[in-house]
Amino acid sequence: MPIALLPDRAVVAVSGPDATAFLQGILTCNVETLPEGEARLGALLTPQGKIQFDFLVSRAGDDFRLEAAAERVADLVKRLGLYRLRAKVSIAADPTLGVAAAWDGAETAAETARVRDGRLPALGERLYASDGAFSADATEADYHAHRIGLGVPEGGRDFAFSDAFPHEALMDQLGGVDFKKGCYVGQEVVSRMQHRGTARTRILPLVYRDGPAPEPGTEVTAGARSLGTTGSASGDRGLATIRLDRLGDALAAGEPVRAGGRLAAVGKPDFARFAFPTDTAAAG
């Protein structure tokens, strides 16, 4: 029942009477329907529909926490401030809060804000408390191994910011995009991809058959075809950005998939609902 501290994550606090309306108008997720006790995946996009920042959003009374990559928090605060205009909101990093992940029924007696991870039940919960408020019995690497094993991407590790669409990062599969809410930054592009089914690229899990995963950024190939590039990995499992059409052609031709010279089986996450070549054929 592990608890892992996540020092690479930090919290931005958004508060004030206009906080809900402010975030609802710029984020991909629906914060109006967000209940207390849930951390919901969301993103702030470029006008072209690509992910500038991804985060987990949770309520703290009438206020909100945005848990994001620690190295990106200052930029996130600055970017959100550009959209504030006359809204009555306060936006600031909260250095008093540390972040941890707990899964498989982990328990802690510490005074924490404990919220379920809304992406997948198997991801467990997020804990927010002052630094040193609780101890960990797992490592950050253990958490990422768990995340990778479930097929869940993370910005900065599995895709470059301002370079990937929400569909490519599986945000549409993990509750990070609300297609029924009103307008938000980049909404037209994301809605068009959804309605036309034009997401040809997805981040997918790979299992390596003859050694550990290669370094992030390694090209994934099948025969002469370039399928994509690898992302984060743990042991013989990893994630990779893959062109589905090219993967389908490779599988139909019986060409094995390789990354860094290693044979790899490409899978579909258990939670995914999109059409996938290996729905009807075994992975190479």
N, C-alpha and C positions, 0 to 999 in steps of 0.2 A: 504494500500500500504506500507507494512512494510520494514524497513531496520534494520538488526540486526548485531551488532558488533560480531566478532568471535575471541575472545582473545585466543582460543585454536588452532588457525591456524597462520602460519607464512610463510614467503617467502624466497626461495633460488633463488639467481640470478645466471644465467649461461650465460656468455658473452664471446666474442672473435670470431675470424674469423672461427674457427672450431666448433662453438657451435652447429650448426644444425647437422652436420655430427656426432658429438660426441653423442648427445642425440638420434639421429636416430638409432645408432648402439647398444644402450643398453636398451631403453625403449620399452614398449609394444605398445604404440600409435605411430602414424605417425606424426612427427613434420615437415616434409618437406611440407605436405599439410595443415598445421595448419595456418589459416588466422589470421590476427590481428583482435581483437575484439571477439575471442572465447577462452574459457578456456576448454581444452580437458582433459578428464580423462586419466590417464596413471599410470604405475607402473614400478618399478624396481624389478625384480624377482631374486630368488636364481637360481643357475644352475639347480636345480630340478623342477623349474617352479612355485614355491610358492612366494607369494607377500611379499617382504621385506618392501617396502614403496609404498603407493598409494598417488596420488597428482593430482592437476589440473594444466595443463601446458598451459601457454599463452605467446604470443610474446610481446616484447617491442622493436619494431624496429627489429634489427638483433639479439637481445638478447632474453632471455627467463626468465620467472618467473615459479618456481615450488612451488605451494602452498600446504603445507603439515601440518600434525599435529605438533604444535609448540614444543612439547616435543621430537619430533623425528628429528628436523631440524639439530641439530649438528651431529647426526649419519648419516643423509642423505648426508650432505656435505662431511663427511669423506668417506662414501662408494663411492660416485661419484668420489672422488679424486683418489680412487684406480684404476678406469678405465681410468683415464685421459692419462696416459702414456706420449706420445709426442704431444698430441693434444694441439693446441693453444686455451685454454679456461681458464676462471677464474670462480671459483665456490665459492660462499660465501653466508652466510645468510645475508638478508637485514633487519636490525632492524629498518630502517626508515619507513617501510611500515606496516600499519595495514590492516586487512582483514575484509570485511563485506559482507553480502549476502542481496540482494534486490529481492523481488518477487512481483507478482501481480501489476506490473506497477509502482513500487516505483520510486520516483525521488529525486535527490539531486543536489543542486547548487554547491557543493564543487568541487574543482579540484581533480578529481580522474581518475585513469585508470579503465574504466568500460567495462567489457567483459561479454558476455552471457555465461551462464553455458551450455557447450556442452553436458552434460549428458541427460538433459530433458528440454524442453522449460518451463515447470511448475516450475522448480527450479529457474528461473529468471536469475539474473546476480551476478557476483562477483565484488566487489569494492576494489581497492587497493589505499591507500593514506596514507599520514603521520598521525600518531596517533593524534586524536583530530580534524581532518579535517572535519569530519561530525558527526552529532548526530544520534542516533538511536531511533526509535519509537517502536521497538520490541526487544525481548531478545534472547539470544543464545538458550534458551529452546524453544522459539517459532520457531526458524529456524529448530531445530532438530525435533520438532513435525511435521513441514511441510515436512521435508525430510522423516521421518518415515512413514507419511501418504501416501507418493508417493511410498514407498517400495524401497528406495535407501539406500544401505548399506554404512558404512564408516569404514575404517580400524581403529583398536584399540577399536572400540565400538561394532561392529557387527562381527568381526572376528579377530583372533590373527595374528599378523604379523609372517611371516615365517611358517604359518600353513595352509593357504588357497590358493587354486588355483584361478586364475582369473575367471574361469567359475563359481566357487562356490560363489564368491563375485559379480556376475552379470556383471563383466566388459565387457564380450562379448556382453551383451545386452545394455550397456550404452556407447558404442563407445570407450571403453578403450583399446581395442585390435585390431590391424590391421593385418588381416590374409594374406594380400597380400604383405606387405612390406618385406624387407630382414630380415636377421638374427638379433636377439637380445638375451640377456641373458635369458635362460630358454625357448626359442622359440620352440624347438623340442617337449617338453612335452605339451605345450599349443596347438600347431598345431595338435598333435596326439589326444588330447582330443576332439578337434573340429571335426576332420575328422572321428573319430570313434564314436562320440556321447557318450563318456564315463563319462560325468559329471552327477553323480548320486545324488550329494548333491548341494543344492541351498539355498541361503538366501531368505526367503519368509516372507510376511506380515502375522501377526496374529491379529485377533480381539477377545478380551476376553469378554465373555458373562456374567460373574458373578463377576465382580470386576476389579480393575486395574491390569496392567501387573505385573508379578512377577519380582524379581531381575534378572539382567543379569547373565547368566550361569546356570539358572534353567533348569533341564531336561524336554524335551517335550516327552510325551508318548502317546500311544494309546493301551489300554489293557496292555499286557505284553511287547509290543514293545517299544524300545527306538528309537525315531525319530530324536532327535537332542538336541540342547540347545538354549536358548533364548539369544538375544542380546539387543540392546538399545530399549527403549520404552518411550511412552508418553501417559498418561492416560490409556485408554483401548486398545491401539494399540501398537504393537511392531513388531520387526523383529526376526527371528530365523533361525538358520542353520538346514535344514531338509533333511533327506534322502528321495528322491522322491519315490524310490521303496517301502520302508517301509510304506510311507504315502499311496501309492496306495493300498497296501495289507490291511491296516487298514480301508480305506474307503470301500473297497470291502467287508470286514467283518462287516461293520456297527459299528466299534469301535470309540467312540468319542475321540477327541484329547484333551489333558490336559497338562497344565504346572503349576507346583506349586499347583496342586489341582484345578485350574481354567479351565473351559471349554474354548476352543479356536477354532475359525474357521480359517482355513489356506487358504490363497488366493494366487492368481497369480498376480504380478504387471501388470498394464495395458500395460506397455511398453514391457513386456516379450514375447518372440517368441518361447521359448522352449516347448516341450511336457510336459503336466502336468495332473495329475490324475483327477483334478476337471474340466478339459475341457469337460468331459462327465458325471461327477457325482457331486452331491452337496457335499460340504465340511461337515464333521461331526461336 
